[in-house]
């Protein structure tokens, strides 16, 4: 029996490898899409403008499930708010891709290590499914393990186990309710660690932001998806992809304005002011320095301009996807080109755009002028559609 299982595994791997090269149809992908109402088009962090989303053909929405309990062990208000919000979408015909809580929540709120108390972690996973299965349509088990900021305080091996033990607990009870995980780009190390657990997965997800910082072809997105497919032999979902509608290098004049906002005539003057300069930065920026460079407090002022200058100035690289500019029209062109390449892939079961609407401040640095976490939206901060919204709407209408 072991020998038969071995040859079956080899056959499937070879089939997926050649399937990725020659873009051959995969019955598992076809079955996945049929069970979930067709190819998945969705958006992350949606607003409540249901008509606007529905009119664009974005029938899936993706957002996070809070840790379900407060520190006293009772159901938290944040979790109840999530349920009410998810039900609002479901009642209007949308499907919710729900992202389960991050490792830090188990430590900070639950007060336990989720990979040491496996039974408790699995109990929570089962509770979430049983409590949400009528108002959500799929689970992504946590988010982007492999990125330190998301998997802290776990290491990569522990993070893979964190995902795996939840998948294992859910597999016997979820039936056709899809469960899976994602990674930032392919992340071969994570994929290797997840191999024992992939038998519990209905899909494998990937987040791609290729060409937002650095030169790339639109086809680079399809290349990454095909690579993940032949590694995992699972239907692939792009859980996040997007493009800033604003960005590029900042002029010397604009940099001087930003320094002047903080009361300095030059970078050297700010650095010389040391911790007084750091205390002027938004709380988010200060926290980033504490988290990322905990042993270098005496050098934080220099680090701002050496390693974090992009967030300080809100400056992105000039190179992008096929040199498409970070402008509203450029963002629209990005979706036309990239979605066109992706939709041709037989291994792809869906794509979910990041994100619905611009944010007021960058959650990493706290600056309003930083596009890194503020300018992803298909809609402006006030909810009005950008050209990208109409480009996506037109694409979905022509590629059901």
Protein Blocks (a to p, Z undefined) as FASTA:
>chain_A
ZZmmmmmmmmmmmmmmmmmmnopacfklmmmmmmnopaadddehiafblklmmmnopabc
cdddddfbdfkopacfklmmmmmmmmmmmmnopacddddddfklmmmmnopafklmmmlm
mmmmmmmmmmmmmmccbdcehehihiaklmpcbdfklmmmmmmmmmmmmmmmnmmaccdd
ddehjklmlmmmmmmmmmmpcbdcdddfehkaocddfklmmmmmmmmmmmnopacddfbd
cddfbecjddfklmmmmmmmnopabfklmmmnmmmmmmmpcfklmmmmmmmmmmlmmmmm
mmmmmmmmmmmnopacfbdchhiacdfklmmmmmmmmmmmmmmpmkbgbdcdddfbdcfb
dfklopaklmklmmmpfbdfkopacfklmmmmmmmmmmZZ
